[in-house]
Amino acid sequence: MTTSLPPSDAPDLANDSEDDASIACVLVFNASDPSGASGISADVLAIASVGAHALPVLTGAYAKDTAQVFDFFPLTEEAVGDQARAILEDVPPQVIKVGFAGSAENISIIAELTADYDGVPVVAYMPNLSWWEDDQIDQYLDAFRELLLPQTSVLVGHHSTLRRWLLPDWSSEKNPGPRDIAKAASELGVPYTLVTGLTASDQHIDNVLATPETVVGHEKFERIEAVFSGAGETLSAALAALIATGLDLSVAASEALHYLDRCLDEGFRPGMGHVIPDRLFWALPESEEGEEGDEGGPDMNADFFEMPINETKH
């Protein structure tokens, strides 16, 4: 089954650009993560990996490593707005992706900007904010709920995060399903919700794209025994990029989930903390026996800049 994003009477901004434009663009709002696990760098890598171009707008900076967040320093709403307006006057995006905005004030300015581009789909990702102060979390979630969700085309988030946020008064002994969460999101203006991290069995995790009425699609993957940092950023960025390239929503969601599964399967641990998804897993050539030097290391005479053309962009 294929389902497109809700139609809009707004003009097609992409048609205003040159006819020979060769790559779709995604306007991305997110923070800087020095570990590279999440944040704007994760968005840029994932978007480029699936064949689109990121227009990154910085919302602030984390002080964090691969295991935890120590502090966060938000940019002002003026700084966020000026960054976005500068690039929007030059490049029309096909999709807008909102990650961590950094503050309620930044959500306000982002909502103003997305309202001006109401013909452009918005993919919004809600991360786990448990590292933050309670009052800041409440202000952020309230602003996101009131200002940004009514303009969101697809909401992406882990089941536990979305449940705590959208269904805080859930009283049934049975966990809410993806359609329950999609219904709560729909009441706030969101037509589609991609719920991740549903326990299908001891060995498998399910991920469901849903509306209040139906399950549009789902993908089940084998559970990987590791703690990852940046998985949700990778998925939401890939989804935004694939929608930008023209894929139908259900197809884009399936492709993004399969891409994430490969990123996680090829994940790596650069430090002492969590595993980071390898968003460029396809770019590393498979090593073959006899290709390495006599000492077991890489051949330093090799031309490391001579790389094969990526035919699939995936």
C-alpha positions as CSV (number, residue, x, y, z in Angstrom):
1,M,0.0,0.0,0.0
2,T,1.3,3.4,-0.9
3,T,0.2,6.7,0.7
4,S,1.3,10.1,-0.3
5,L,1.6,13.1,2.0
6,P,-1.5,15.3,2.2
7,P,-1.9,17.5,-1.0
8,S,-1.4,21.2,-0.8
9,D,-2.6,24.1,-3.0
10,A,0.7,25.9,-2.4
11,P,3.0,26.4,-5.4
12,D,5.6,23.8,-6.1
13,L,8.7,25.6,-4.9
14,A,11.0,23.1,-6.6
15,N,9.7,24.2,-10.1
16,D,10.9,27.7,-9.4
17,S,14.5,26.6,-9.5
18,E,16.5,25.8,-12.6
19,D,15.2,22.9,-14.7
20,D,18.6,21.2,-14.5
21,A,18.6,21.0,-10.7
22,S,20.0,17.6,-10.0
23,I,19.6,17.0,-6.3
24,A,16.8,17.5,-3.8
25,C,17.4,19.8,-0.8
26,V,16.4,19.3,2.9
27,L,16.3,22.2,5.3
28,V,17.5,20.8,8.6
29,F,17.2,22.4,12.1
30,N,19.4,20.7,14.7
31,A,22.1,21.1,17.3
32,S,25.8,20.4,17.1
33,D,27.0,17.2,18.7
34,P,30.8,17.0,19.1
35,S,30.7,13.2,19.2
36,G,29.1,13.0,15.7
37,A,26.6,10.5,17.1
38,S,23.6,12.7,16.7
39,G,22.7,16.3,15.9
40,I,23.4,18.2,12.7
41,S,26.3,16.1,11.6
42,A,24.2,12.9,11.8
43,D,21.5,14.6,9.7
44,V,24.0,15.8,7.0
45,L,25.6,12.4,6.7
46,A,22.3,10.5,6.5
47,I,20.8,12.9,4.0
48,A,23.8,12.9,1.8
49,S,24.0,9.1,2.0
50,V,20.5,8.5,0.6
51,G,21.0,11.0,-2.2
52,A,19.9,14.5,-1.1
53,H,21.6,17.7,0.0
54,A,21.3,19.1,3.5
55,L,20.8,22.8,4.3
56,P,21.8,22.7,7.9
57,V,20.6,25.4,10.4
58,L,22.3,25.2,13.8
59,T,20.1,25.6,16.9
60,G,22.8,25.2,19.6
61,A,25.6,23.1,20.8
62,Y,25.8,20.1,23.1
63,A,28.6,19.4,25.5
64,K,28.5,15.6,25.3
65,D,30.4,12.5,24.5
66,T,29.2,9.2,23.0
67,A,27.5,8.2,26.3
68,Q,25.8,11.3,27.8
69,V,24.9,14.9,27.6
70,F,26.7,17.2,30.1
71,D,25.2,20.5,29.0
72,F,23.5,22.4,26.2
73,F,24.0,25.9,24.9
74,P,21.1,27.1,22.7
75,L,21.5,29.8,20.0
76,T,19.1,32.7,20.2
77,E,15.9,32.6,18.1
78,E,17.3,35.5,16.1
79,A,20.4,33.5,15.2
80,V,18.3,30.5,14.1
81,G,15.9,32.6,12.1
82,D,18.7,34.6,10.4
83,Q,20.4,31.4,9.3
84,A,17.3,29.9,7.9
85,R,16.1,33.0,6.1
86,A,19.5,33.5,4.5
87,I,19.5,30.1,2.8
88,L,15.7,30.1,2.1
89,E,16.1,33.3,0.0
90,D,18.6,31.3,-2.2
91,V,17.6,27.7,-2.2
92,P,14.1,26.2,-2.1
93,P,13.9,23.1,0.0
94,Q,11.8,20.1,-0.9
95,V,11.4,19.0,2.7
96,I,12.0,20.6,6.1
97,K,13.4,18.4,8.9
98,V,13.2,19.5,12.6
99,G,15.5,17.8,15.1
100,F,16.4,19.3,18.5
101,A,15.5,23.0,18.3
102,G,17.2,23.8,21.6
103,S,14.6,26.0,23.2
104,A,10.9,26.9,23.2
105,E,11.8,30.2,21.6
106,N,13.6,28.5,18.8
107,I,10.6,26.3,18.2
108,S,8.5,29.5,17.8
109,I,10.8,30.9,15.1
110,I,11.0,27.6,13.3
111,A,7.2,27.3,13.4
112,E,7.0,30.8,11.8
113,L,9.3,29.8,9.0
114,T,7.5,26.5,8.3
115,A,4.2,28.4,8.2
116,D,5.7,30.5,5.4
117,Y,6.4,27.3,3.4
118,D,3.2,25.4,4.0
119,G,3.5,23.6,0.7
120,V,6.7,21.9,2.0
121,P,6.4,18.7,4.0
122,V,7.8,18.8,7.6
123,V,9.4,15.8,9.2
124,A,9.7,16.3,12.9
125,Y,11.8,14.1,15.3
126,M,11.3,14.0,19.0
127,P,14.4,12.8,20.8
128,N,14.7,11.5,24.4
129,L,15.1,14.6,26.5
130,S,15.6,12.9,29.9
131,W,19.0,14.5,30.3
132,W,17.5,18.0,30.5
133,E,16.0,19.9,33.4
134,D,12.3,19.1,34.0
135,D,11.1,22.7,33.5
136,Q,13.0,23.1,30.3
137,I,11.6,19.8,29.0
138,D,8.0,20.9,29.9
139,Q,8.5,24.3,28.1
140,Y,10.0,22.6,25.0
141,L,7.3,19.9,24.7
142,D,4.5,22.5,25.2
143,A,5.9,24.7,22.5
144,F,6.4,21.8,20.1
145,R,2.9,20.5,20.7
146,E,1.2,23.9,20.3
147,L,3.3,25.5,17.5
148,L,5.0,22.8,15.5
149,L,2.9,19.7,15.5
150,P,0.0,21.4,13.7
151,Q,2.5,21.9,10.8
152,T,4.1,18.5,10.9
153,S,3.5,16.1,8.1
154,V,5.3,13.1,9.7
155,L,6.2,12.8,13.4
156,V,9.1,10.3,14.2
157,G,9.9,9.0,17.6
158,H,10.6,6.0,19.8
159,H,7.5,4.4,21.3
160,S,8.4,5.1,24.9
161,T,9.3,8.8,24.1
162,L,6.1,9.4,22.2
163,R,3.9,7.6,24.7
164,R,5.2,9.6,27.7
165,W,4.7,12.9,25.7
166,L,1.4,12.3,23.9
167,L,-0.4,9.9,26.2
168,P,0.7,10.9,29.7
169,D,-2.6,9.9,31.2
170,W,-2.8,6.5,29.6
171,S,-4.4,4.2,32.2
172,S,-4.8,0.9,30.5
173,E,-2.6,-2.0,31.6
174,K,-1.9,-2.7,27.9
175,N,0.7,-0.5,26.3
176,P,-0.7,1.9,23.7
177,G,-0.2,0.7,20.1
178,P,1.1,2.8,17.2
179,R,-2.4,3.7,16.1
180,D,-3.1,5.0,19.7
181,I,-0.1,7.2,19.5
182,A,-0.9,8.3,15.9
183,K,-4.4,9.2,17.1
184,A,-3.0,11.4,19.9
185,A,-0.7,13.0,17.4
186,S,-3.5,13.4,14.9
187,E,-5.6,15.4,17.4
188,L,-2.7,17.9,17.4
189,G,-2.6,18.1,13.6
190,V,-0.2,15.4,12.6
191,P,-1.5,13.1,9.8
192,Y,1.3,10.4,10.0
193,T,3.4,9.1,12.8
194,L,6.4,6.7,12.5
195,V,6.7,4.9,15.8
196,T,9.9,3.0,16.4
197,G,11.2,0.5,18.9
198,L,8.1,-1.6,19.4
199,T,8.9,-5.0,20.9
200,A,7.7,-7.7,18.5
201,S,9.5,-10.5,20.2
202,D,12.7,-11.3,22.2
203,Q,14.6,-11.3,18.9
204,H,12.8,-8.6,16.9
205,I,11.9,-4.9,16.9
206,D,9.0,-3.5,15.0
207,N,8.6,0.0,13.5
208,V,5.2,1.2,12.4
209,L,4.0,4.1,10.1
210,A,0.4,4.7,11.2
211,T,-2.6,7.0,11.1
212,P,-5.4,6.8,13.6
213,E,-7.4,4.7,11.1
214,T,-4.8,2.3,9.8
215,V,-1.2,1.0,9.8
216,V,0.3,2.3,6.6
217,G,3.3,0.1,6.8
218,H,5.7,-1.6,9.1
219,E,9.2,-3.1,9.1
220,K,10.4,-5.7,11.6
221,F,14.2,-6.2,12.2
222,E,16.3,-8.4,14.3
223,R,17.3,-6.9,17.6
224,I,20.9,-5.8,17.8
225,E,22.5,-6.2,21.2
226,A,24.0,-2.8,21.6
227,V,23.1,0.7,22.9
228,F,23.1,3.2,20.0
229,S,23.4,7.0,20.0
230,G,21.8,8.8,17.0
231,A,19.5,6.1,15.6
232,G,16.4,8.3,15.6
233,E,18.4,11.2,14.0
234,T,19.5,8.8,11.3
235,L,16.1,7.5,10.5
236,S,14.3,10.9,10.5
237,A,16.9,12.5,8.3
238,A,16.9,9.6,5.8
239,L,13.1,9.7,5.7
240,A,13.1,13.5,5.0
241,A,15.7,13.1,2.3
242,L,13.9,10.2,0.6
243,I,10.6,12.1,0.6
244,A,12.5,15.1,-0.9
245,T,13.7,12.9,-3.8
246,G,10.1,12.2,-4.7
247,L,9.4,8.8,-3.1
248,D,5.9,8.0,-1.8
249,L,5.7,8.3,2.0
250,S,5.2,4.5,2.7
251,V,8.0,3.6,0.3
252,A,10.3,6.3,1.8
253,A,9.6,5.0,5.3
254,S,10.4,1.5,4.3
255,E,13.6,2.5,2.6
256,A,14.6,4.7,5.5
257,L,14.1,1.9,8.0
258,H,16.1,-0.6,5.9
259,Y,18.8,2.1,5.6
260,L,18.9,2.5,9.4
261,D,19.1,-1.2,10.0
262,R,22.2,-1.4,7.8
263,C,23.7,1.6,9.6
264,L,23.1,0.0,13.0
265,D,24.4,-3.4,11.8
266,E,27.6,-1.7,10.7
267,G,27.8,0.6,13.7
268,F,31.0,1.3,15.5
269,R,32.2,2.5,18.9
270,P,34.8,5.3,18.6
271,G,35.0,5.9,22.3
272,M,34.0,4.4,25.6
273,G,30.3,5.1,25.3
274,H,27.5,4.0,22.9
275,V,27.7,2.6,19.4
276,I,27.3,5.1,16.5
277,P,25.4,4.1,13.3
278,D,27.7,4.0,10.3
279,R,25.7,6.2,7.9
280,L,28.3,5.7,5.2
281,F,28.5,1.9,5.4
282,W,28.2,1.6,1.7
283,A,31.2,3.8,1.0
284,L,33.8,1.5,2.7
285,P,35.1,-1.2,0.3
286,E,35.0,-4.7,1.6
287,S,38.5,-5.8,2.6
288,E,39.8,-8.9,0.9
289,E,42.5,-11.3,1.9
290,G,45.9,-10.2,0.6
291,E,45.0,-6.5,0.1
292,E,46.7,-5.4,3.3
293,G,50.4,-4.8,3.8
294,D,52.9,-7.3,5.1
295,E,52.5,-5.9,8.6
296,G,48.7,-6.3,8.6
297,G,48.0,-2.6,8.2
298,P,46.7,-0.6,5.2
299,D,48.8,-0.1,2.1
300,M,50.1,3.5,2.5
301,N,50.8,3.6,-1.2
302,A,47.2,3.2,-2.1
303,D,45.2,6.1,-3.6
304,F,42.7,6.7,-0.8
305,F,40.9,9.4,-2.9
306,E,40.2,7.1,-5.8
307,M,36.7,5.9,-4.7
308,P,34.1,4.1,-6.8
309,I,31.1,6.0,-8.0
310,N,28.1,5.4,-5.7
311,E,25.5,4.1,-8.2
312,T,22.7,3.6,-5.7
313,K,23.3,6.5,-3.4
314,H,22.2,4.1,-0.7
